Amino acid sequence: MVVLDTSALLFWTLDREQLSASAAEAIRNSDRVVVSSIAIWEIGIKVKRGKLTIPISAREYAERLRGVDKVEIIPVDELTWIDSIDLDWEHRDPADRVMVATAKRFGCPLVTSDGVISRFYSRSVW
């Protein structure tokens, strides 16, 4: 199992050439690809603010993603929020904190190109 952060999710679904070889291999070899629902929220916010363009609406993107084999979109529950608060990390981005907390909770790698996350979470893959 792997958790994808927002950028890894976008690269994997829309522009695979942007994935590093290690990231692509981790996803390919995983029996389960977990996407936190906060990544869908982050995509929608970026599209709405004009900071991201995707060829379909955020709603349709999420609907199509639900149909992808081995992908599981999971909600952010209260335990994940608490785990994100408990991280000994000064990083303030709630989406990043939730994705790290999710990966830690499952004890699995987090696929991310974000250097800030990679320096904090030792099981990051890129």
C-alpha positions in Angstrom: 0.0 0.0 0.0 1.1 3.6 -0.7 -0.5 7.0 0.0 -0.3 9.6 -2.7 0.0 13.3 -2.0 -1.8 15.7 -4.2 1.0 16.3 -6.7 1.8 12.6 -7.0 -1.9 11.9 -7.6 -2.1 14.5 -10.3 1.1 13.3 -12.0 0.0 9.7 -11.8 -3.5 10.3 -13.3 -2.8 13.1 -15.7 0.9 13.2 -16.7 2.8 10.1 -15.7 6.1 11.3 -17.3 6.3 13.8 -14.3 6.6 10.8 -11.9 10.1 9.8 -10.9 11.1 6.2 -11.6 10.9 5.4 -7.9 7.5 6.9 -7.5 6.1 5.1 -10.6 7.5 1.8 -9.3 6.1 2.2 -5.8 2.7 2.9 -7.3 2.9 0.1 -9.8 4.0 -2.5 -7.2 1.4 -1.5 -4.7 -1.7 -3.6 -4.2 -3.6 -0.5 -2.8 -3.3 3.2 -3.7 -4.7 5.4 -0.9 -5.8 8.9 -1.6 -6.9 11.1 1.2 -10.1 13.0 0.5 -8.2 16.2 1.4 -6.2 15.7 -1.9 -9.5 16.0 -3.8 -10.4 19.1 -1.8 -7.0 20.6 -2.5 -7.3 19.9 -6.3 -10.8 21.5 -6.3 -9.6 24.6 -4.4 -6.6 25.1 -6.8 -8.9 24.7 -9.8 -11.4 27.2 -8.4 -8.6 29.7 -7.7 -7.1 29.3 -11.2 -3.8 27.8 -9.8 -4.4 24.5 -11.5 -6.0 23.5 -14.8 -7.3 20.0 -15.4 -9.3 18.8 -18.4 -12.4 17.9 -16.3 -14.2 19.3 -13.3 -12.9 18.3 -9.8 -16.2 16.5 -9.2 -15.7 14.4 -12.4 -12.1 13.8 -11.6 -13.1 12.4 -8.2 -15.8 10.3 -9.8 -13.4 8.8 -12.3 -10.7 8.2 -9.7 -13.2 6.1 -7.7 -13.4 3.8 -10.7 -9.7 3.2 -10.9 -8.6 -0.3 -9.9 -6.8 -0.5 -6.6 -7.5 3.2 -5.7 -9.2 3.9 -2.5 -10.3 7.5 -1.6 -10.5 7.6 2.2 -12.2 10.3 4.3 -10.3 12.3 6.9 -11.7 11.1 10.2 -11.3 12.6 13.6 -8.3 10.3 14.5 -6.4 11.4 11.4 -7.1 15.0 12.3 -5.7 14.4 15.8 -2.7 12.5 14.4 -2.0 15.4 12.2 -2.1 17.8 15.2 0.2 15.4 17.1 2.9 15.5 14.5 6.1 17.0 15.9 6.4 19.2 12.8 6.1 22.9 12.4 4.7 22.6 8.9 1.3 24.5 8.8 -0.3 23.2 5.6 -3.3 21.1 6.8 -3.4 19.0 3.6 0.3 18.0 3.9 -0.1 17.3 7.6 -3.2 15.1 6.9 -1.4 13.1 4.2 1.6 12.5 6.4 -0.6 11.5 9.3 -2.5 9.1 7.0 0.7 7.4 5.7 2.0 7.1 9.3 -1.3 5.7 10.5 -1.2 3.0 7.8 2.6 2.5 8.3 3.2 2.9 4.6 5.2 5.0 2.1 3.9 8.4 1.0 4.6 9.2 -2.6 5.5 12.9 -2.8 7.8 15.2 -4.7 7.6 17.7 -1.8 11.0 18.1 -0.2 9.6 19.5 3.0 7.5 16.4 3.5 10.3 14.1 2.4 12.7 15.6 5.0 10.1 15.1 7.7 8.6 11.7 6.8 11.4 9.2 6.3 9.1 6.7 4.4 8.6 9.2 1.6 9.2 8.0 -1.9 10.2 10.1 -4.9 
